[in-house]
């Protein structure tokens, strides 16, 4: 489901349906697509088709919605699509899809816009596991987590750092939460010891590389194909901190990011392809958006044409926070053991609006260990020159061209 043209007056809806004949004989059938809102039919389309045994067809239908009910975190309106296959006027298969009608854009100078209006994002990272459950999280648990975020005043979640269950996106749709969906290509700091969990994000052994890249591409394809109809999802993210790779394979790590970005564009050109955790080694120049973790907000206090989504601010995952909303130049107090300091202008400058950050090892502590509000400057789309640089061969990347303005080179 896509909505290539949307306004408050009218929306065009494009429906792409894959039909597969798993039988041993050719079949003539009718494809019926019905769109409803609040149990009222909005429009319906029909197509006759003949499909050979083992053949897969992609069919395209279009319809118009007058005065659409737009999806928004404050008003998460959802439409329903029922897709049915009929043979001799008898339904033989059907599938229901929930979707929303909305449009958005990122602007390097003005920020994020949703349904034509400027929208200040207040967001947080949420991991996919729960204490005592690991990855076997119940649907009720996912719904509870998202409600906790809404109750805190958030309207954006970064799914860290793995594709979440499709039910998570369902709940984001229903509860009105923007969602950054992220792939599981990620690295972590620490000694790069092969076989240990802090080993190189990109494999160092030649015999592992082909299988690793194929696995990343397959995971990306599955993440996008299973979640692409969710209106809550506004970003596909390729990674988290892939720069935690051995220097000998860093160029291959970047090349893989470029492949993933291109595949994301092929599968879903309607959403930007981000590079999460991109604050080192030139990774921030490889996608449409970039996420700067940890000290990234300090390294890039003025990102210029770079993109910025900071996932953490100025402390460690073990802090306790006296949380309160802040306005103007007021800052929240961060407590770390008996130490106390303020996250202020010495850390992030030229703030324009508040965004929230969250950390936590949920396997150990449950929902989160730390919650803190910081103020940041957000810049989104890059210049045409840097986009052209991204499309070039990674073999031509000069690390020096991505150095921090103060001379840091990773």
Buried (B, 14 or more C-beta within 10 A) or exposed (E): BBBEEBEEEEBBBEBEBEBEBEEEEEBEBBBBBBBBBEEEEBBEBEBEBEBEEEEEBEBEBEBEBEEBBBBBBEEBBBBBBBBBBBEEEEEEEEEEBBBBBBBBBBEBEEBBBBBBEEBEBBBBBBBBBBEEEEEEBEEEBBBBBBEBBBEBEBBBBBBBBBBBBEBBBBBBBBBBBBBBBBBBBBBBEEEBEEEEEEBBBBBBEEEEBEEBBEEBBEBBBEBBEEBBBBBBBBBBBBBBBBBBBBEEBBBBBBBBBBBBBEBBBEBBEEBBBBBBBBBBBBBBBBBBBBBBBBBBBBBBBEBEBBBBBBBBBBBEBEBEBEBEEBEEEEBBBBEBEEEEBEBBEEBBBEBEEBBBBBBBBBBEEEBBBBBBBBBBBBBBBBEEEBBEBBEEEBEEBEBEEBEEEEEEEB
